[in-house]
Amino acid sequence: MLILVICCTSLLIVSLDVTVLNVALPSMRRELGASVAGMQWTIDAYTLVLASLLMLAGSTADRIGRRRVFAAGLVVFTAGSLLCSLAPSLEWLIAFRMVQAVGGSMLNPVAMSIITNTFTDPRERARAIGVWGAVVGISMAVGPLIGGLLVESVGWRSIFWLNLPVGLLALVLTLRFVPESRAGHPRRPDPLGQLLVMALLGSVTYGIIEAPSAGWTAPVIPVCAAVAVASLAGLLFHEPRLAEPLIDPRFFRSAPFSGATVIAVSAFAALSGFLFLNTLYLQDVRGLSALEAGLYMLPMALLTFLCPPVSGRLVASRGPRPSLLIAGTAMAASGLLFAAFSAETSTPLLFTAYVLFGLGFGMVNAPITNTAVSGMPRAQAGVAAAVASTSRQTGGTLGVAVIGSVLAAGTAGGADFAEATRPAWWVITGCGLLALVVGAVTSGRWAMGTAARTARALERTTAEPKRAAVPPHG
């Protein structure tokens, strides 16, 4: 349990950083003179680097030691937070956010791998993952309030100071209590695969964010599209030909694992877009202070905090299907209230939408994480957890990029905020519906059969190097 608490601490500082930052966006925008695209990059520079490096961090931790990589991540993330608080301009802030992301990439997937190797019983692991998911809820509950209070009283730079004491405490406890562990047969490095992943995510994100200001016909947009297509083709050609690829294509033969990946992208795209739109709406349109905006979103935060342990117990007793169906339905209904019924114009509808989204997002994390690591060989726990974490961060990156670009295009065309965000709310509704449909399809008996077959195949290939190492006369 102490190891679980230490691992959850790393998730707390990473999640708290995101929720607090969202509340501070309008204040940062005014002081630094940033555009909507500038605010998008403040968030996406972090999530883009994080998503690009998560799988590398997971496989490296399996190879050289999970505690060692975890401790290094705490050091880099804490140092990056200090640098962010001292940033003299938007460009420096974006650069220091990237430093933060390098440290953050070594935290969550490695922590999940440590938890997977600590809680070997499936039911205990499901409950532990429920606690893990509740930490996201805690950050959403206290993040907007703490962030609003700090922005109003001290200024936006103080939001990064929160990470310093928590990061240092987690580092001391990690070095003192977390045992070192490695995979019995760690993966070899895959530098080409890593470069292709970075090129794919970077080109897609840059093209989406810059298109509204540069114009969809600007030369940079087709260049980004060409790089993205070439990178994806390169990954599909290169990875299956390696004995130990960065992204093992065999993982995706498991329908639940593939479904969890799609649902993670959809759910976190919806979350990041939801937070981005509501923060700007509450402060720039309704004229609320940062603290008042945080209080407005408290119903959503409370549900996000209360639901993960319930979802974890539900996954342990009934499997992932009920949680996934509840999550997809609630998130889609929340987006629909804004898209079709203009929930932002009615306070009761607004709070109803917040409650529904908090319920949906609170239920979705536990089944995603549990499905990603359950059934996989423990030796590859770091890689499997990193794929799930990469899916989350990729969703978060795309959510801010797409939703922000839709908003920028609408306001550039002269529409008011409510009209400009209508298409964005339909996108969020679609994300919820996608999570619902994919969750239903990939959690049935057929899907579980594909997961069992994939796990057996992975176990055989994981064990082969060990058998080959035994001398013939042994």
N, C-alpha and C positions, 0 to 999 in steps of 0.2 A: 504493500500500500504506500510506503514511503517513496519507492521508486515511481509509482504512478503519480504521486503528488509532484515529484520533481519534474517528470516528463510533462505533466499538465502545466507547470509553470512556464515552460518554453512556449507552449501554445497560447498561454494567457498573454504574454508580452507581444507575440506576433499578432494575435487577434485584436488586442487592445489598441495596438498601433494603428490598425486599419480603421476601427470604429471611431477612435478619437480624431484621426486625421479628417474623416468625412465631415465632422462637425466644424472643424477649423477651416474648411475650404474657402468659404466666403471671406473670412478675415484675411487669409493668406492671399486670396485673389486681389483684395483691395490694396494690401501693403506692397505686394510685389508687382502689381500692375499686370496680372496674368490674364490671358484669354481663357475661354472654355477649353481649348486644346491644351493650354498650359496646365490647367487643373487636371485634365485627363492624364497628362504625362507624369504629374506628381504621384498619381496612383499607379499608372500602368508601367512606369519605369521600374517600380518595385516588383510588381507581380510578374512582369515579363522576364526579368532576370531570375526571379524565384522559380518560375515555371521551367525555365531553360536549364537550371542547374540541379533541380530536385533529384532526378534519376541518377545523375552523376554522384551526388552526395550520398544517396542511398547505397549505390554499389560500392563507393569508396569506403563507406562505414562498414559494410559487410567484409571488406578486404583488410583494412588496417585497424579496425576497432571502432565499435559504435560509441563508446564513451569518449574516446579521443576526438572523434569528429563532432560529437554533440557539444563538448566543452569548447572546442575551437569556434563552433557556430555562436555560442553564447558570447564569446569575447568579441568577435567581429560584429555581431548584431548590436551589442551594447556600445561599441566604439562608433559604429555608424549612426546610432541614435544621437550620441553627443555631437557628432559632426553636423547632423541635420539641424540641431538647435542653434548652431553657429552660422548657418548658411547665409551669405551676404546677398544672394540673388536667387531667382527662380532656377537658373541653370545649375548653380552649385547645389541647390536643394535636390534637384533631380539626380545629380551625380551622387550625392551622399545617400539618397534613397536606394541607389543601386548597390552601394556598399552595404547598407542594411540588408538588402536582399541576398547578397552572397552569404552573410551569416545566417539569415533566416532559412536558406535552402538546406543548411546542415542541421536544422532543429526538428521540424515536425516529422518528416519521414523517418529520421533516425530514432526519434522518440517513440514513434509508433512501432518501429522494429524492436526496440527495447521492451516495450509493453507486450508485444506478441511473443517474445521469447521468455518473458516473465510469467505471463498468464497463459499457460499451455492448455488448460481445460476450456473447451469452447464456450460453456456457459459463463465461466468467470471472465473470459476474454470479452464476451459480448457486454457484460456489465461494466467492465473496465472501460470499454470503448464508449459506453453510455455516459460515464463520468467524463471521459475525454471530450465528448460532444457538448456536455453541459458547460465546459469551460468557455466555449464559444459564446454560449448564452450569457455567461457572467460578463464577458467582455462587452457584449452588446448592451447588457443592462447598465453597467456602470460606466462604460466608455463614453457615451454621449453626455452623461451627467458630469463626469469628471472633466471631460474635454470642454464642455460648455463653461463650467466653472473656471477652469484655467484660462481659457481664451478671454473670458470677460474680465478676469481679475489681473492676470499676469501677461497674457499675450499668447499667440499661437506657438511660439518657440518652446514654451514650457511643456507642451504635450509630449515632446520627445524626452523630457527629463524623467517621465514615468518609468521608462524602460531601464534606467540606470540602476536603481537599487534592486529591482526585481531580477535583472540580469545578473548582477554580481552575487546576489543570494543564491540563485539557481546554480551558478558556477561553483560556489563553495560546496553546496550540497551534492552536486554531481561528482566532484572530485573525492568527496568523503564517502558517499554511500552507494553510488551506482557501480555495479561490477562491470568489468570489461567483457565484451563478447564479440565474436567474429563468426562469419560463415565458415563451415567446414571446407567448402570449395567456392571461394569468392570468384566473382566474374572478372575477366580481364578488361582493361580499359578499352573504350570504343571512341577514340577522338573524332573520327569522321562522323559517326552517328550523332555525337554531341554537337558538332558544328552544324549539321543539317537540321537538328531540332531548333537550335538558336536562330538559324536563318529563316526557317519556316515561321516560327512565332513572331520574330521581329518584323519580317516583311508584311505579314498579315496585319499586325497591330499598327505599324507605321502607316500603311496604306489607308486603313479605316479612319484613323485619327486625323490625318492630314488632308484627306479628300475634300471635306467641306470647305476648307480655306483655300486649298490649292486648285480645287476643281477636279471633277472626276475624269476630265480629258487631259489633265496635266501629264507631262511625260513620266513623272515619278510614279504615278498610279499603275500604269501597265508594267513598269519595271518591277514594282513590288509584287504584282500578280505573277509575273514570270518567275521571279525568285521563289515565291511560295510554291508554285506548281513544280518547279524543278527540284526544290528541296523535298517535297512530299514524294515525288517520283524516286528521288535518290534514296530516301528512307525505305520505301517499299522494295527497292532493288537490293539495297546493301544489307539491311538488317537480317533477312532470312538466310543469308549466305554465311553468317558468322555462327560459330559454335556458342558464343556467349555475347549476344548483342546488347546494346544499351537498352533497347526496347524489345523484349522477347515476344515475337509475334504469336507464339503458342499460348501466351496468357489469354489472348483474345478469342481463342477457341472456346473458352468458357463463356457461355451466354450471360450468366450473372456478372462476371467480371467486366465484360464488354458493356453490359447494361449499366453497371455502376459507374463506368467511365463517362458514358453519355449523360447520365443523370447528374453526375458531379459537375460537368461542364454547364448543363442547363440550369441547375439550382444556383450555382455560384454566379453565373451570368445574371440571373434574375436578381440575386441579392445585391451585387455590386451596382447594377443599374437602378434598383429600388432605392438604395441609400444615396446614390449620386443625385437622383432627381429630387428626392424628398428633402435633402439638405439644402439644395439651392432654392427649392420652392418655399420652404418654411422661413428661410432667412431673407431671401431676395424678393419674394413676392408677398408673403404675409408680413414681412418686416419683424419677425421674431428675433430675439437675441440668440446667441449660440446655446445658452443654458435653457432657454424656453424651448428651442427646437429639440434639444435632448429630452426634455420632459414630455413633449408631444409624442415622441417615438418610444416612450417607455412601455406602452402596452405590447408593442411588437417585441421589445427586448425581453420583457418578462416571460412571454411565451417561448421565446428562443432559449431562455434559461431553464424553464420548467419542463419542457418536452423531451430533451435528449435522454435523461435517465429513464423516462417512461418508454421512449422508443427503444432504448437499449434492452430493457426488460422484455419488451414485446418481441424484439428480434431473438432474444434468448429462448423465449417460450413458443413463439409462433412462426419464427422465420422473418425474413425481410419484407415479405409481400404486404402485410397490413400497413406497416409504417410508410412504405413507398406510395401506396394508393392514397393514404391520408395526405401525405406531403404534396403530391402532384395536384390533387384536387384543391387543397387549400391555397397553394400559391397561384394556381390558375384563376381561382375565384377572386383573389385579392387583386390581381392585375386587371381582371374584367371590370371590377368596380370602378377603377380609374379610367379604363379605356372606353367603356360603354355608358357609364353612369356618372362620370365626372365627380368622383369621390372627393377630389380636392376642394370642391365648392361647398361641401356639406360636412361639418365637423363630425356628426354621428357616422356618416358613411366613411369618412377618413379614418376614424378610430376602428371601425369594423374591418376595413382593409388592412390596417396595421395588425390587428389581432389575427386575422386569417393568415397573413404572411408569416408572422411569428410562429404560428402553429405549424405551418407547412415546412418552413425552414428548420424549425426545431426538431421535426420528426425525420428529416432526410439524412442527417449526418451519420447516425449510427448504422443504418443499413448499408450506406455507401462504404464506410470504412470496414465493417465486418465482412462484407462480401469480397472486398479487395484482398484481404489477408487470409480469410478462412479457406482451408483446403490447399493453400499454396505450401510448398516445402518451407520449413522454418529457415533453411539456409538462404532462401531468396526473399525472406520477409522484408528486407530493406528495399529491394527493387519493387516488389508488389505494392508496398505502402507508398513508395515514391511515385508510382504511376497514378495512384489515387490522388495523392497530393498535387501532382502536376495537373491532373484533370481539374481540380478545384481552382488552382491558380490560373490555368488557361481560361476557364470560365469567367473568373473575375476580371481578367485582362480584357477578354472579348466583350464582356458586359459593359464595362466603362467605355471601351472604344466605340462600340456600336451605339449605345444609348446616348453617349455624349455627342457623337457625330450627328445622330438624328436631331438632337436638340439644337446643335449649332446650325445645321442646315435649315431648320424651321425658323429659328430667330433671325437668321440672315435673310430669309425671305419675307420678313416683316410680320410674321405671326406672333401673337402674344405667347406667354409661357405655357398656358393651358393648351392652346391649340398646337403649339410646337411639340409638346410632349405626347400628344395623343398616339401617334404611330409608335413611340417608344413603349407606351403601356401595352400596346398590342403585342410587341415583341416579348415583353415580360410575361404576358398571358400565354403566348406560344411556348415559352420555356417551361411553364408549369404544366401545360398539356403534354409536352414531349416527355417530361419526367413521369407523368401519370401513365402514358401509353407504354413507354419503355419499361417502367417498373412492373406493369402487369404482364408484359410478354416475357420478361427475363427472370421471373421469380416462380414459375410453375414447375411441374414435374419434369418436363422435357429439358428446361433450362438447367435444373439441378443435375440431371444426368450428364449434360455436357461439362459441368463443373467437375464432377467426379472423374470423368474420363481424362480431362485435362490435368487434374491433380496427380492421377496415377502415371501419366506420361512424364510429367515433370519430375516426379519422385524417381522414376527409373533413370532418367538422364542425369539427375543430381547424384545418384548413387554410383553410376558407372565409373567416374574417375577414381573413387575410393577403391572399387574392386580392382581396377587396373593397377593400383599402386601396391597391391599385395603380391609378394614374391611368389613364383610358381610353386616352390616347395613348401610355402606356408600353409 
